[in-house]
Amino acid sequence: ATEHKLPTFAPMPLEDIAKVREELQRGFASGKTRSVAWRRAQILALVYLIKDNIDRFNAALALDLGRSPLETHIAEVGPTLDELRVLYDGVAKWAKTESAPFSTAWFPMKPQIRKEPKGVVLVITPFNYVITLSMCPIAGALAAGCTVAFKPSEQTPHASALFAELMPKYVDTDVVRVVNGAIPETTKLLEYQWDHIMYTGSGRVARIVLTAAAKTLSPVTTELGGKSPAIFGPRCNLKTSVRRVLWAKFANSGQTCIAPDYAIVPKSLELDFIDEIRRVLPEFYPDGAERSSSFSRIVSFRGTARLHALLQNTKGETVCGGRVDVEARFVEPTVVRGVGGDDSLMSEYAVILELFGPILPIVTVDDVDEAIAFVKARDHPLALYVFSEDKEFQQKIIESTQSGGVLVNDTMVHFAAYGVPFGGIGPSGSGQYKGKYSFDMFTHLRTVLVSASWLDIILSGRYPPFSAAKARK
Ligand code: NAD
């Protein structure tokens, strides 16, 4: 930490939070956020914030998550910089006032849709991808012309403290403010009315956020998680498919909202599937995951102990890994076969929760209908992965299930894909973002009509008295 001079995490005093909101309200009221050129300059400032400080972010994330800088580059920095470019390039076009489609009845009033910023927004983020999950929403809010209170996760104290130090050096303090802290600070933030809240995190906390927002009538977007299945079918390229599933499952030590949570494999494929996993794992981690600088740690002791308990309680058979060192926050890449719907790995304390760790349960099925029924018996997941070269199989899965996104023969890349929205459905989240969809989330579509006095030639029928003579007209 000293080598890169990382700041110390400091929760914001609760009494300062009202002042932060007032300052952001003043920033918004100043009118400076209305200019598209200004918005682009703020997005550019975020680009420099990331680029100038990448070594310090890597140092912070090494301490918080034991993550390799290259993985941070692939999973966070690259996609974030791409996203900021999309927002920078697109905002001028998106922000233009639109005319309503032509209608003979309405054209005299020149109906238009103005794209107005919602105002002062709150962005609450989780621990797992601190750069991308904060910078993408914040840049989206700035593109829309909003000012932003940003509450990073207390579980990554080094990265969150770094944000608090850096943000005022790049963006005005009445435009973006970092509010560090945990439950008390977030609870305080949620006492206030916000013009939009974007919450990324667990469904458990989302319920708290939505309840608080209901009291202040703050609109909310939730980006949550879920048990995203990887469904294997006929004619799948096992070698590539297994690599892609394991890459996504073990990246960031499984702490990824769109990681495949479990695999559904036809009984006839199971042994080959496990053989392939056993071949790929030593390829990824030649000296074992524990000694590999390419394998992250679990964010907390509590999180590690939770995964340990799930592994101790499974009725399945561990076919790879299984070692846990709570003190070191290490969970070995683990694969468990013979897992049923009621297993600890599939439902925790009777609640269906995502694993959020490097454990891959294998559920075997007889056919595609059983696979579909298994998925449909659970909440709509954030992502759904299909592995098969069989077009009919692919279509059948896509058409008979619901999920935030769906990928055929790959994992996770849809988060970074250009031009498509990212978001969940039902318990995996509500609303979507990325690119223009982020701009839309933080934008109010304000209808404007301009009437003329002469129109009363046509409109006078609407005024009382509503006489029989008028009705005949
Ligand atoms: P979390 O819900 O514990 O925390 C998220 C945020 O909520 C943090 O800033 C935290 O300080 C705050 N918070 C925690 N408890 C609170 C409380 N009682 N009251 C008010 N605020 C509170 O989530 P996490 O553990 O940091 O992240 C993991 C979760 O996030 C997983 O469920 C994962 O699927 C989800 N996630 C979703 C996406 C997505 O884009 N859909 C991306 C990443 C992570």
Residues whose N, C-alpha, C, O or C-beta is under 5 A from the ligand:
A	BS01	NAD	I124 T125 P126 F127 K151 P152 S153 E154 G181 A182 I183 T186 T187 T200 G201 S202 G203 V205 I208 E223 L224 G225 G226 C257 S428
